[in-house]
């Protein structure tokens, strides 16, 4: 496994896959006899969602939306969401790679709730502790981590490192820049 010098390993591929299986087991039980609509948040969730989808039992549907914070003069952290999803009366599971400030997920949740889904839950592979600016109710959490800038398993630094099969953090990054 190639680990660049500037990265510190956080979770190995085996640890990741074990956690995905645990999450999928619980989700499969909770949604037995229900059609589940996974909604992945691009780009970061694309690998986690692919693994989760293949580990789940039962009928699932896969959707993606794109969310990005847009710059404003006051840095309000507003999130622009782009999708053409129709989720009325569907059982929706939002799939995130990481929850940090919570701004992205909370905005997406509001957006999806306006469509009146049958149910709406949140699954995130990583959850940072102590960094929320808004609270987000999470139903399925893989690992809770300290405030590191993490990369790999879909997550990037300036679009690099998404393809890594492990999760690592940047050794020299300030702790509040993720
Ligand atoms: C990351 C991540 C989440 C969001 C979490 O996305 O994928 O969607 O940040 O942060 P928050 O809780 O502070 O809102 P990012 O904006 O880096 O885009 P990307 O997924 O395309 O890399």
Backbone and ligand atoms as CSV (ligand in chain L), in Angstrom:
chain,resi,resn,atom,element,x,y,z
A,1,UNK,N,N,0.855,-1.203,0.000
A,1,UNK,CA,C,0.000,0.000,0.000
A,1,UNK,C,C,0.887,1.248,0.000
A,2,UNK,N,N,0.710,2.088,-0.976
A,2,UNK,CA,C,1.539,3.291,-1.081
A,2,UNK,C,C,0.970,4.409,-0.203
A,3,UNK,N,N,1.774,4.875,0.740
A,3,UNK,CA,C,1.357,5.965,1.623
A,3,UNK,C,C,2.333,7.123,1.455
A,4,UNK,N,N,1.921,8.211,0.820
A,4,UNK,CA,C,2.819,9.357,0.668
A,4,UNK,C,C,3.300,9.867,2.031
A,5,UNK,N,N,4.494,10.485,2.032
A,5,UNK,CA,C,5.118,10.906,3.294
A,5,UNK,C,C,4.309,11.927,4.082
A,6,UNK,N,N,3.505,12.707,3.361
A,6,UNK,CA,C,2.759,13.768,4.047
A,6,UNK,C,C,1.447,13.267,4.651
A,7,UNK,N,N,1.180,11.960,4.505
A,7,UNK,CA,C,-0.080,11.419,5.026
A,7,UNK,C,C,0.153,10.469,6.189
A,8,UNK,N,N,-0.755,10.493,7.125
A,8,UNK,CA,C,-0.746,9.571,8.267
A,8,UNK,C,C,-1.979,8.670,8.139
A,9,UNK,N,N,-1.749,7.379,8.195
A,9,UNK,CA,C,-2.853,6.436,8.014
A,9,UNK,C,C,-3.857,6.534,9.160
A,10,UNK,N,N,-5.129,6.552,8.815
A,10,UNK,CA,C,-6.184,6.595,9.840
A,10,UNK,C,C,-6.982,5.294,9.841
A,11,UNK,N,N,-7.459,4.873,8.681
A,11,UNK,CA,C,-8.196,3.604,8.582
A,11,UNK,C,C,-7.716,2.829,7.366
A,12,UNK,N,N,-7.418,1.565,7.583
A,12,UNK,CA,C,-6.956,0.700,6.501
A,12,UNK,C,C,-8.144,0.281,5.635
A,13,UNK,N,N,-7.856,-0.243,4.443
A,13,UNK,CA,C,-8.952,-0.764,3.604
A,13,UNK,C,C,-9.770,-1.834,4.332
A,14,UNK,N,N,-9.120,-2.690,5.108
A,14,UNK,CA,C,-9.857,-3.730,5.845
A,14,UNK,C,C,-10.787,-3.124,6.893
A,15,UNK,N,N,-10.286,-2.126,7.610
A,15,UNK,CA,C,-11.132,-1.469,8.622
A,15,UNK,C,C,-12.324,-0.780,7.957
A,16,UNK,N,N,-12.080,-0.206,6.814
A,16,UNK,CA,C,-13.152,0.470,6.082
A,16,UNK,C,C,-14.209,-0.536,5.637
A,17,UNK,N,N,-13.751,-1.614,5.041
A,17,UNK,CA,C,-14.717,-2.596,4.533
A,17,UNK,C,C,-15.497,-3.242,5.666
A,18,UNK,N,N,-14.836,-3.486,6.797
A,18,UNK,CA,C,-15.535,-4.055,7.948
A,18,UNK,C,C,-16.632,-3.116,8.430
A,19,UNK,N,N,-16.320,-1.835,8.460
A,19,UNK,CA,C,-17.325,-0.855,8.913
A,19,UNK,C,C,-18.471,-0.734,7.917
A,20,UNK,N,N,-18.154,-0.795,6.639
A,20,UNK,CA,C,-19.214,-0.742,5.616
A,20,UNK,C,C,-20.176,-1.916,5.801
A,21,UNK,N,N,-19.612,-3.093,6.066
A,21,UNK,CA,C,-20.460,-4.281,6.255
A,21,UNK,C,C,-21.356,-4.103,7.482
A,22,UNK,N,N,-20.782,-3.575,8.572
A,22,UNK,CA,C,-21.586,-3.336,9.793
A,22,UNK,C,C,-22.731,-2.373,9.515
A,23,UNK,N,N,-22.410,-1.287,8.827
A,23,UNK,CA,C,-23.441,-0.291,8.517
A,23,UNK,C,C,-24.519,-0.901,7.632
A,24,UNK,N,N,-24.080,-1.631,6.604
A,24,UNK,CA,C,-25.032,-2.218,5.656
A,24,UNK,C,C,-25.930,-3.236,6.339
A,25,UNK,N,N,-25.363,-3.963,7.295
A,25,UNK,CA,C,-26.153,-4.961,8.030
A,25,UNK,C,C,-27.289,-4.278,8.780
A,26,UNK,N,N,-26.955,-3.206,9.489
A,26,UNK,CA,C,-27.970,-2.493,10.257
A,26,UNK,C,C,-29.016,-1.850,9.339
A,27,UNK,N,N,-28.552,-1.243,8.270
A,27,UNK,CA,C,-29.478,-0.577,7.338
A,27,UNK,C,C,-30.399,-1.611,6.681
A,28,UNK,N,N,-29.849,-2.749,6.309
A,28,UNK,CA,C,-30.653,-3.801,5.673
A,28,UNK,C,C,-31.756,-4.278,6.607
A,29,UNK,N,N,-31.427,-4.376,7.890
A,29,UNK,CA,C,-32.440,-4.788,8.884
A,29,UNK,C,C,-33.508,-3.705,8.999
A,30,UNK,N,N,-33.069,-2.460,9.101
A,30,UNK,CA,C,-34.018,-1.360,9.320
A,30,UNK,C,C,-34.956,-1.142,8.132
A,31,UNK,N,N,-34.500,-1.483,6.937
A,31,UNK,CA,C,-35.315,-1.219,5.742
A,31,UNK,C,C,-35.857,-2.505,5.120
A,32,UNK,N,N,-35.939,-3.558,5.907
A,32,UNK,CA,C,-36.427,-4.817,5.344
A,32,UNK,C,C,-37.841,-4.608,4.773
A,33,UNK,N,N,-38.075,-5.136,3.609
A,33,UNK,CA,C,-39.359,-4.992,2.901
A,33,UNK,C,C,-39.683,-3.571,2.477
A,34,UNK,N,N,-38.675,-2.710,2.463
A,34,UNK,CA,C,-38.893,-1.343,1.970
A,34,UNK,C,C,-37.940,-1.074,0.812
A,35,UNK,N,N,-38.378,-0.298,-0.140
A,35,UNK,CA,C,-37.482,0.124,-1.215
A,35,UNK,C,C,-36.698,1.337,-0.730
A,36,UNK,N,N,-35.384,1.232,-0.806
A,36,UNK,CA,C,-34.517,2.274,-0.243
A,36,UNK,C,C,-33.881,3.092,-1.358
A,37,UNK,N,N,-33.998,4.395,-1.223
A,37,UNK,CA,C,-33.389,5.302,-2.202
A,37,UNK,C,C,-32.153,5.945,-1.573
A,38,UNK,N,N,-30.985,5.501,-2.025
A,38,UNK,CA,C,-29.740,6.098,-1.554
A,38,UNK,C,C,-29.497,7.385,-2.328
A,39,UNK,N,N,-29.169,8.448,-1.613
A,39,UNK,CA,C,-28.831,9.714,-2.270
A,39,UNK,C,C,-27.411,10.089,-1.856
A,40,UNK,N,N,-26.482,9.921,-2.772
A,40,UNK,CA,C,-25.088,10.242,-2.500
A,40,UNK,C,C,-24.791,11.698,-2.800
A,41,UNK,N,N,-23.915,12.269,-1.973
A,41,UNK,CA,C,-23.532,13.672,-2.154
A,41,UNK,C,C,-22.171,13.710,-2.852
A,42,UNK,N,N,-22.170,14.192,-4.067
A,42,UNK,CA,C,-20.935,14.282,-4.856
A,42,UNK,C,C,-20.078,15.455,-4.404
A,43,UNK,N,N,-18.735,15.340,-4.554
A,43,UNK,CA,C,-18.167,14.141,-5.108
A,43,UNK,C,C,-17.788,13.108,-4.040
A,44,UNK,N,N,-17.566,13.588,-2.838
A,44,UNK,CA,C,-16.888,12.787,-1.823
A,44,UNK,C,C,-17.473,11.422,-1.529
A,45,UNK,N,N,-18.795,11.245,-1.707
A,45,UNK,CA,C,-19.428,9.991,-1.273
A,45,UNK,C,C,-19.383,8.889,-2.320
A,46,UNK,N,N,-18.762,9.144,-3.477
A,46,UNK,CA,C,-18.969,8.193,-4.572
A,46,UNK,C,C,-18.412,6.799,-4.289
A,47,UNK,N,N,-17.316,6.701,-3.565
A,47,UNK,CA,C,-16.757,5.372,-3.301
A,47,UNK,C,C,-17.511,4.695,-2.149
A,48,UNK,N,N,-17.785,5.435,-1.100
A,48,UNK,CA,C,-18.546,4.873,0.025
A,48,UNK,C,C,-19.903,4.386,-0.459
A,49,UNK,N,N,-20.580,5.183,-1.244
A,49,UNK,CA,C,-21.900,4.774,-1.719
A,49,UNK,C,C,-21.806,3.508,-2.570
A,50,UNK,N,N,-20.778,3.416,-3.388
A,50,UNK,CA,C,-20.619,2.219,-4.230
A,50,UNK,C,C,-20.412,0.979,-3.367
A,51,UNK,N,N,-19.627,1.108,-2.314
A,51,UNK,CA,C,-19.399,-0.032,-1.414
A,51,UNK,C,C,-20.668,-0.377,-0.636
A,52,UNK,N,N,-21.314,0.663,-0.112
A,52,UNK,CA,C,-22.525,0.448,0.690
A,52,UNK,C,C,-23.607,-0.217,-0.153
A,53,UNK,N,N,-23.807,0.279,-1.361
A,53,UNK,CA,C,-24.856,-0.251,-2.235
A,53,UNK,C,C,-24.655,-1.745,-2.471
A,54,UNK,N,N,-23.394,-2.157,-2.628
A,54,UNK,CA,C,-23.129,-3.566,-2.918
A,54,UNK,C,C,-23.210,-4.440,-1.677
A,55,UNK,N,N,-23.166,-3.823,-0.501
A,55,UNK,CA,C,-23.247,-4.601,0.743
A,55,UNK,C,C,-24.672,-4.698,1.283
A,56,UNK,N,N,-25.578,-3.899,0.743
A,56,UNK,CA,C,-26.958,-3.892,1.239
A,56,UNK,C,C,-27.756,-5.046,0.655
A,57,UNK,N,N,-28.740,-5.502,1.420
A,57,UNK,CA,C,-29.698,-6.467,0.887
A,57,UNK,C,C,-30.994,-5.723,0.573
A,58,UNK,N,N,-31.786,-6.289,-0.319
A,58,UNK,CA,C,-33.086,-5.683,-0.626
A,58,UNK,C,C,-33.006,-4.756,-1.819
A,59,UNK,N,N,-34.183,-4.234,-2.180
A,59,UNK,CA,C,-34.274,-3.379,-3.369
A,59,UNK,C,C,-33.765,-1.973,-3.044
A,60,UNK,N,N,-32.770,-1.547,-3.785
A,60,UNK,CA,C,-32.301,-0.176,-3.590
A,60,UNK,C,C,-32.288,0.565,-4.929
A,61,UNK,N,N,-32.310,1.872,-4.814
A,61,UNK,CA,C,-32.145,2.752,-5.969
A,61,UNK,C,C,-31.023,3.728,-5.624
A,62,UNK,N,N,-30.264,4.092,-6.624
A,62,UNK,CA,C,-29.100,4.957,-6.381
A,62,UNK,C,C,-29.277,6.300,-7.084
A,63,UNK,N,N,-29.114,7.356,-6.329
A,63,UNK,CA,C,-29.181,8.713,-6.878
A,63,UNK,C,C,-27.964,9.501,-6.386
A,64,UNK,N,N,-27.672,10.559,-7.100
A,64,UNK,CA,C,-26.628,11.468,-6.641
A,64,UNK,C,C,-27.113,12.903,-6.745
A,65,UNK,N,N,-26.603,13.720,-5.886
A,65,UNK,CA,C,-26.791,15.160,-6.062
A,65,UNK,C,C,-25.438,15.820,-5.858
A,66,UNK,N,N,-25.345,17.028,-6.336
A,66,UNK,CA,C,-24.098,17.765,-6.165
A,66,UNK,C,C,-24.339,18.949,-5.245
A,67,UNK,N,N,-23.506,19.062,-4.254
A,67,UNK,CA,C,-23.621,20.186,-3.319
A,67,UNK,C,C,-22.280,20.877,-3.208
A,68,UNK,N,N,-22.292,22.170,-3.226
A,68,UNK,CA,C,-21.041,22.896,-3.011
A,68,UNK,C,C,-21.322,24.209,-2.295
A,69,UNK,N,N,-20.408,24.542,-1.413
A,69,UNK,CA,C,-20.524,25.829,-0.724
A,69,UNK,C,C,-20.138,26.912,-1.715
A,70,UNK,N,N,-20.890,27.984,-1.764
A,70,UNK,CA,C,-20.471,29.038,-2.683
A,70,UNK,C,C,-19.933,30.223,-1.920
A,71,UNK,N,N,-18.984,30.898,-2.535
A,71,UNK,CA,C,-18.339,32.019,-1.861
A,71,UNK,C,C,-19.306,33.189,-1.759
A,72,UNK,N,N,-19.333,33.793,-0.628
A,72,UNK,CA,C,-20.121,35.012,-0.491
A,72,UNK,C,C,-19.274,36.022,0.264
A,73,UNK,N,N,-19.627,37.282,0.142
A,73,UNK,CA,C,-18.805,38.301,0.786
A,73,UNK,C,C,-18.791,38.130,2.293
A,74,UNK,N,N,-19.833,37.503,2.833
A,74,UNK,CA,C,-19.874,37.336,4.284
A,74,UNK,C,C,-19.511,35.917,4.718
A,75,UNK,N,N,-19.087,35.075,3.771
A,75,UNK,CA,C,-18.734,33.690,4.091
A,75,UNK,C,C,-19.794,33.015,4.950
A,76,UNK,N,N,-21.015,33.051,4.474
A,76,UNK,CA,C,-22.106,32.504,5.276
A,76,UNK,C,C,-22.160,30.995,5.235
A,77,UNK,N,N,-21.370,30.373,4.380
A,77,UNK,CA,C,-21.389,28.922,4.289
A,77,UNK,C,C,-22.650,28.393,3.644
A,78,UNK,N,N,-23.286,29.184,2.819
A,78,UNK,CA,C,-24.490,28.698,2.143
A,78,UNK,C,C,-24.108,27.636,1.125
A,79,UNK,N,N,-24.977,26.705,0.938
A,79,UNK,CA,C,-24.671,25.556,0.097
A,79,UNK,C,C,-25.587,25.553,-1.121
A,80,UNK,N,N,-24.973,25.406,-2.281
A,80,UNK,CA,C,-25.756,25.321,-3.508
A,80,UNK,C,C,-25.977,23.845,-3.829
A,81,UNK,N,N,-27.222,23.478,-4.050
A,81,UNK,CA,C,-27.550,22.076,-4.293
A,81,UNK,C,C,-28.124,21.933,-5.690
A,82,UNK,N,N,-27.594,20.964,-6.438
A,82,UNK,CA,C,-28.096,20.737,-7.805
A,82,UNK,C,C,-28.535,19.282,-7.958
A,83,UNK,N,N,-29.792,19.112,-8.313
A,83,UNK,CA,C,-30.277,17.765,-8.614
A,83,UNK,C,C,-31.639,17.868,-9.291
A,84,UNK,N,N,-32.055,16.763,-9.857
A,84,UNK,CA,C,-33.397,16.704,-10.440
A,84,UNK,C,C,-34.153,15.541,-9.838
A,85,UNK,N,N,-33.965,15.331,-8.548
A,85,UNK,CA,C,-34.539,14.146,-7.911
A,85,UNK,C,C,-36.007,14.341,-7.565
A,86,UNK,N,N,-36.761,13.260,-7.655
A,86,UNK,CA,C,-38.171,13.269,-7.258
A,86,UNK,C,C,-38.317,12.194,-6.183
A,87,UNK,N,N,-38.419,12.642,-4.951
A,87,UNK,CA,C,-38.324,11.705,-3.830
A,87,UNK,C,C,-39.596,11.645,-2.988
A,88,UNK,N,N,-40.672,12.197,-3.520
A,88,UNK,CA,C,-41.943,12.168,-2.781
A,88,UNK,C,C,-42.343,10.717,-2.488
A,89,UNK,N,N,-42.702,10.472,-1.223
A,89,UNK,CA,C,-43.157,9.140,-0.764
A,89,UNK,C,C,-42.079,8.057,-0.853
A,90,UNK,N,N,-40.836,8.444,-1.019
A,90,UNK,CA,C,-39.746,7.464,-1.076
A,90,UNK,C,C,-39.041,7.401,0.288
A,91,UNK,N,N,-38.459,6.251,0.557
A,91,UNK,CA,C,-37.612,6.116,1.747
A,91,UNK,C,C,-36.201,6.521,1.347
A,92,UNK,N,N,-35.761,7.648,1.871
A,92,UNK,CA,C,-34.499,8.256,1.430
A,92,UNK,C,C,-33.422,8.088,2.500
A,93,UNK,N,N,-32.250,7.655,2.052
A,93,UNK,CA,C,-31.078,7.630,2.935
A,93,UNK,C,C,-29.998,8.500,2.308
A,94,UNK,N,N,-29.729,9.614,2.948
A,94,UNK,CA,C,-28.658,10.500,2.481
A,94,UNK,C,C,-27.314,9.874,2.839
A,95,UNK,N,N,-26.423,9.782,1.861
A,95,UNK,CA,C,-25.127,9.114,2.073
A,95,UNK,C,C,-24.003,10.125,1.906
A,96,UNK,N,N,-23.315,10.390,3.010
A,96,UNK,CA,C,-22.213,11.351,3.027
A,96,UNK,C,C,-20.902,10.645,3.358
A,97,UNK,N,N,-19.813,11.169,2.843
A,97,UNK,CA,C,-18.507,10.660,3.236
A,97,UNK,C,C,-18.110,11.208,4.604
A,98,UNK,N,N,-18.399,12.484,4.838
A,98,UNK,CA,C,-17.973,13.092,6.108
A,98,UNK,C,C,-18.903,14.237,6.499
A,99,UNK,N,N,-19.149,14.329,7.799
A,99,UNK,CA,C,-19.883,15.463,8.364
A,99,UNK,C,C,-18.891,16.299,9.156
A,100,UNK,N,N,-18.836,17.574,8.824
A,100,UNK,CA,C,-17.882,18.468,9.490
A,100,UNK,C,C,-18.671,19.588,10.177
A,101,UNK,N,N,-18.881,20.702,9.492
A,101,UNK,CA,C,-19.701,21.755,10.093
A,101,UNK,C,C,-21.177,21.353,10.132
A,102,UNK,N,N,-21.561,20.448,9.248
A,102,UNK,CA,C,-22.973,20.056,9.148
A,102,UNK,C,C,-23.760,20.911,8.169
A,103,UNK,N,N,-23.140,21.947,7.646
A,103,UNK,CA,C,-23.867,22.889,6.779
A,103,UNK,C,C,-24.378,22.216,5.509
A,104,UNK,N,N,-23.537,21.391,4.887
A,104,UNK,CA,C,-23.933,20.743,3.637
A,104,UNK,C,C,-25.135,19.830,3.865
A,105,UNK,N,N,-24.988,18.931,4.830
A,105,UNK,CA,C,-26.069,17.964,5.063
A,105,UNK,C,C,-27.353,18.635,5.516
A,106,UNK,N,N,-27.243,19.617,6.388
A,106,UNK,CA,C,-28.479,20.237,6.894
A,106,UNK,C,C,-29.239,20.918,5.769
A,107,UNK,N,N,-28.500,21.517,4.836
A,107,UNK,CA,C,-29.163,22.178,3.709
A,107,UNK,C,C,-29.810,21.151,2.777
A,108,UNK,N,N,-29.101,20.049,2.542
A,108,UNK,CA,C,-29.655,18.991,1.683
A,108,UNK,C,C,-30.894,18.378,2.329
A,109,UNK,N,N,-30.826,18.157,3.624
A,109,UNK,CA,C,-31.974,17.568,4.330
A,109,UNK,C,C,-33.198,18.466,4.177
A,110,UNK,N,N,-33.000,19.776,4.369
A,110,UNK,CA,C,-34.121,20.710,4.199
A,110,UNK,C,C,-34.685,20.621,2.793
A,111,UNK,N,N,-33.783,20.569,1.824
A,111,UNK,CA,C,-34.170,20.521,0.413
A,111,UNK,C,C,-34.995,19.254,0.120
A,112,UNK,N,N,-34.531,18.128,0.616
A,112,UNK,CA,C,-35.237,16.871,0.348
A,112,UNK,C,C,-36.555,16.816,1.122
A,113,UNK,N,N,-36.549,17.330,2.350
A,113,UNK,CA,C,-37.787,17.317,3.146
A,113,UNK,C,C,-38.914,18.060,2.442
A,114,UNK,N,N,-38.554,19.076,1.664
A,114,UNK,CA,C,-39.586,19.839,0.946
A,114,UNK,C,C,-40.305,18.980,-0.089
A,115,UNK,N,N,-39.689,17.859,-0.468
A,115,UNK,CA,C,-40.327,16.959,-1.433
A,115,UNK,C,C,-41.240,15.931,-0.754
A,116,UNK,N,N,-41.309,15.965,0.566
A,116,UNK,CA,C,-42.152,15.053,1.345
A,116,UNK,C,C,-41.845,13.575,1.077
A,117,UNK,N,N,-40.617,13.153,1.397
A,117,UNK,CA,C,-40.312,11.726,1.300
A,117,UNK,C,C,-41.097,10.949,2.360
A,118,UNK,N,N,-41.209,9.633,2.157
A,118,UNK,CA,C,-41.878,8.805,3.168
A,118,UNK,C,C,-41.047,8.782,4.445
A,119,UNK,N,N,-39.732,8.765,4.289
A,119,UNK,CA,C,-38.825,8.847,5.437
A,119,UNK,C,C,-37.488,9.389,4.954
A,120,UNK,N,N,-36.732,9.886,5.896
A,120,UNK,CA,C,-35.449,10.513,5.547
A,120,UNK,C,C,-34.456,10.244,6.672
A,121,UNK,N,N,-33.381,9.544,6.349
A,121,UNK,CA,C,-32.331,9.304,7.342
A,121,UNK,C,C,-30.987,9.694,6.753
A,122,UNK,N,N,-29.993,9.756,7.640
A,122,UNK,CA,C,-28.655,10.199,7.222
A,122,UNK,C,C,-27.619,9.146,7.611
A,123,UNK,N,N,-26.780,8.799,6.649
A,123,UNK,CA,C,-25.664,7.889,6.890
A,123,UNK,C,C,-24.376,8.598,6.489
A,124,UNK,N,N,-23.418,8.662,7.394
A,124,UNK,CA,C,-22.133,9.267,7.046
A,124,UNK,C,C,-21.016,8.318,7.463
A,125,UNK,N,N,-20.021,8.177,6.618
A,125,UNK,CA,C,-18.945,7.259,6.973
A,125,UNK,C,C,-18.098,7.832,8.091
A,126,UNK,N,N,-17.787,9.113,8.011
A,126,UNK,CA,C,-17.012,9.768,9.064
A,126,UNK,C,C,-17.807,10.918,9.659
A,127,UNK,N,N,-17.640,11.125,10.933
A,127,UNK,CA,C,-18.255,12.266,11.600
A,127,UNK,C,C,-17.198,12.916,12.481
A,128,UNK,N,N,-16.947,14.194,12.245
A,128,UNK,CA,C,-15.974,14.895,13.087
A,128,UNK,C,C,-16.642,15.317,14.380
A,129,UNK,N,N,-15.910,15.164,15.476
A,129,UNK,CA,C,-16.462,15.622,16.745
A,129,UNK,C,C,-16.024,17.062,17.018
A,130,UNK,N,N,-16.966,17.825,17.555
A,130,UNK,CA,C,-16.638,19.173,18.008
A,130,UNK,C,C,-16.534,20.223,16.925
A,131,UNK,N,N,-17.063,19.947,15.725
A,131,UNK,CA,C,-16.915,20.919,14.639
A,131,UNK,C,C,-18.248,21.410,14.056
A,132,UNK,N,N,-19.358,20.952,14.600
A,132,UNK,CA,C,-20.650,21.332,14.011
A,132,UNK,C,C,-20.966,22.814,14.200
A,133,UNK,N,N,-21.423,23.426,13.113
A,133,UNK,CA,C,-21.993,24.779,13.223
A,133,UNK,C,C,-23.512,24.687,13.287
A,134,UNK,N,N,-24.035,23.620,12.704
A,134,UNK,CA,C,-25.466,23.317,12.855
A,134,UNK,C,C,-25.560,21.834,13.219
A,135,UNK,N,N,-26.540,21.500,14.026
A,135,UNK,CA,C,-26.638,20.093,14.408
A,135,UNK,C,C,-27.362,19.309,13.313
A,136,UNK,N,N,-26.891,18.105,13.096
A,136,UNK,CA,C,-27.488,17.214,12.097
A,136,UNK,C,C,-27.737,15.880,12.777
A,137,UNK,N,N,-28.959,15.402,12.691
A,137,UNK,CA,C,-29.264,14.112,13.278
A,137,UNK,C,C,-28.737,13.014,12.363
A,138,UNK,N,N,-27.817,12.213,12.875
A,138,UNK,CA,C,-27.249,11.145,12.048
A,138,UNK,C,C,-27.783,9.801,12.537
A,139,UNK,N,N,-28.207,8.985,11.595
A,139,UNK,CA,C,-28.789,7.695,11.943
A,139,UNK,C,C,-27.764,6.571,11.864
A,140,UNK,N,N,-26.809,6.703,10.959
A,140,UNK,CA,C,-25.765,5.691,10.788
A,140,UNK,C,C,-24.428,6.406,10.635
A,141,UNK,N,N,-23.497,6.099,11.539
A,141,UNK,CA,C,-22.167,6.725,11.503
A,141,UNK,C,C,-21.111,5.623,11.507
A,142,UNK,N,N,-20.174,5.719,10.557
A,142,UNK,CA,C,-19.086,4.750,10.515
A,142,UNK,C,C,-18.115,4.998,11.649
A,143,UNK,N,N,-17.272,5.978,11.495
A,143,UNK,CA,C,-16.298,6.328,12.521
A,143,UNK,C,C,-16.443,7.797,12.917
A,144,UNK,N,N,-16.296,8.072,14.205
A,144,UNK,CA,C,-16.220,9.450,14.699
A,144,UNK,C,C,-14.746,9.786,14.881
A,145,UNK,N,N,-14.343,10.917,14.305
A,145,UNK,CA,C,-12.910,11.248,14.291
A,145,UNK,C,C,-12.656,12.638,14.879
A,146,UNK,N,N,-11.402,12.850,15.236
A,146,UNK,CA,C,-10.981,14.190,15.661
A,146,UNK,C,C,-10.913,15.107,14.451
A,147,UNK,N,N,-10.638,16.366,14.719
A,147,UNK,CA,C,-10.704,17.368,13.664
A,147,UNK,C,C,-9.451,17.378,12.786
A,148,UNK,N,N,-9.294,16.315,12.000
A,148,UNK,CA,C,-8.201,16.223,11.036
A,148,UNK,C,C,-8.703,16.539,9.642
A,149,UNK,N,N,-7.786,16.961,8.783
A,149,UNK,CA,C,-8.095,17.105,7.349
A,149,UNK,C,C,-7.868,15.723,6.733
A,150,UNK,N,N,-8.943,15.028,6.425
A,150,UNK,CA,C,-8.808,13.642,5.966
A,150,UNK,C,C,-8.970,13.537,4.455
A,151,UNK,N,N,-8.262,12.567,3.903
A,151,UNK,CA,C,-8.313,12.312,2.453
A,151,UNK,C,C,-8.387,10.803,2.220
A,152,UNK,N,N,-8.707,10.466,0.989
A,152,UNK,CA,C,-8.827,9.064,0.599
A,152,UNK,C,C,-10.256,8.589,0.702
A,153,UNK,N,N,-10.521,7.402,0.117
A,153,UNK,CA,C,-11.863,6.820,0.131
A,153,UNK,C,C,-12.911,7.843,-0.334
A,154,UNK,N,N,-12.556,8.575,-1.395
A,154,UNK,CA,C,-13.461,9.558,-1.988
A,154,UNK,C,C,-13.166,10.993,-1.609
A,155,UNK,N,N,-12.456,11.169,-0.483
A,155,UNK,CA,C,-12.227,12.539,0.013
A,155,UNK,C,C,-10.921,13.099,-0.525
A,156,UNK,N,N,-10.918,14.397,-0.723
A,156,UNK,CA,C,-9.814,15.018,-1.465
A,156,UNK,C,C,-9.146,16.161,-0.722
A,157,UNK,N,N,-7.979,16.525,-1.255
A,157,UNK,CA,C,-7.390,17.827,-0.964
A,157,UNK,C,C,-7.095,18.434,-2.325
A,158,UNK,N,N,-7.776,19.481,-2.668
A,158,UNK,CA,C,-7.645,20.082,-4.003
A,158,UNK,C,C,-7.758,19.025,-5.102
A,159,UNK,N,N,-8.732,18.153,-4.955
A,159,UNK,CA,C,-9.057,17.089,-5.922
A,159,UNK,C,C,-8.061,15.930,-5.940
A,160,UNK,N,N,-7.035,15.963,-5.082
A,160,UNK,CA,C,-6.091,14.843,-5.019
A,160,UNK,C,C,-6.523,13.845,-3.949
A,161,UNK,N,N,-6.078,12.618,-4.097
A,161,UNK,CA,C,-6.177,11.546,-3.104
A,161,UNK,C,C,-7.539,10.853,-3.022
A,162,UNK,N,N,-8.505,11.235,-3.871
A,162,UNK,CA,C,-9.826,10.586,-3.759
A,162,UNK,C,C,-9.732,9.079,-3.971
A,163,UNK,N,N,-8.784,8.645,-4.807
A,163,UNK,CA,C,-8.721,7.244,-5.215
A,163,UNK,C,C,-8.080,6.327,-4.181
A,164,UNK,N,N,-7.518,6.869,-3.123
A,164,UNK,CA,C,-6.834,6.023,-2.138
A,164,UNK,C,C,-7.824,5.053,-1.494
A,165,UNK,N,N,-7.394,3.815,-1.311
A,165,UNK,CA,C,-8.295,2.797,-0.752
A,165,UNK,C,C,-8.336,2.851,0.775
A,166,UNK,N,N,-7.502,3.710,1.353
A,166,UNK,CA,C,-7.496,3.917,2.800
A,166,UNK,C,C,-7.877,5.363,3.106
A,167,UNK,N,N,-8.065,5.651,4.392
A,167,UNK,CA,C,-8.318,7.032,4.824
A,167,UNK,C,C,-7.104,7.485,5.623
A,168,UNK,N,N,-6.623,8.671,5.290
A,168,UNK,CA,C,-5.454,9.217,5.976
A,168,UNK,C,C,-5.711,10.686,6.281
A,169,UNK,N,N,-4.852,11.223,7.143
A,169,UNK,CA,C,-4.955,12.666,7.338
A,169,UNK,C,C,-3.630,13.327,7.004
A,170,UNK,N,N,-3.710,14.587,6.686
A,170,UNK,CA,C,-2.518,15.340,6.312
A,170,UNK,C,C,-1.735,15.679,7.572
A,171,UNK,N,N,-0.468,15.298,7.590
A,171,UNK,CA,C,0.337,15.502,8.800
A,171,UNK,C,C,0.486,16.966,9.182
A,172,UNK,N,N,0.668,17.806,8.163
A,172,UNK,CA,C,1.006,19.195,8.473
A,172,UNK,C,C,-0.130,20.198,8.302
A,173,UNK,N,N,-1.350,19.683,8.085
A,173,UNK,CA,C,-2.453,20.607,7.862
A,173,UNK,C,C,-2.940,21.176,9.191
A,174,UNK,N,N,-3.318,22.460,9.216
A,174,UNK,CA,C,-3.953,22.994,10.410
A,174,UNK,C,C,-5.198,22.157,10.701
A,175,UNK,N,N,-5.561,22.015,11.950
A,175,UNK,CA,C,-6.609,21.062,12.298
A,175,UNK,C,C,-8.019,21.538,11.949
A,176,UNK,N,N,-8.178,22.803,11.583
A,176,UNK,CA,C,-9.546,23.285,11.338
A,176,UNK,C,C,-9.805,23.629,9.888
A,177,UNK,N,N,-9.073,23.003,8.962
A,177,UNK,CA,C,-9.214,23.416,7.555
A,177,UNK,C,C,-9.922,22.401,6.690
A,178,UNK,N,N,-10.553,21.420,7.246
A,178,UNK,CA,C,-11.183,20.399,6.394
A,178,UNK,C,C,-12.596,20.823,6.016
L,1,LIG,C1,C,-17.286,17.628,1.784
L,1,LIG,C2,C,-18.010,16.335,2.098
L,1,LIG,C3,C,-19.347,16.781,2.607
L,1,LIG,C4,C,-19.053,18.150,3.181
L,1,LIG,C5,C,-19.048,18.069,4.665
L,1,LIG,O1,O,-17.618,18.029,0.520
L,1,LIG,O2,O,-18.126,15.520,0.963
L,1,LIG,O3,O,-20.291,16.881,1.561
L,1,LIG,O4,O,-17.752,18.554,2.740
L,1,LIG,O5,O,-18.679,19.296,5.219
L,1,LIG,P1,P,-19.664,20.169,6.093
L,1,LIG,O6,O,-20.295,19.258,7.098
L,1,LIG,O7,O,-18.722,21.177,6.716
L,1,LIG,O8,O,-20.670,20.819,5.198
L,1,LIG,P2,P,-16.753,19.133,-0.280
L,1,LIG,O9,O,-17.423,20.473,-0.167
L,1,LIG,O10,O,-15.322,19.030,0.134
L,1,LIG,O11,O,-16.945,18.682,-1.792
L,1,LIG,P3,P,-16.517,17.286,-2.458
L,1,LIG,O12,O,-17.375,16.221,-1.813
L,1,LIG,O13,O,-16.830,17.476,-3.897
L,1,LIG,O14,O,-15.056,17.080,-2.192
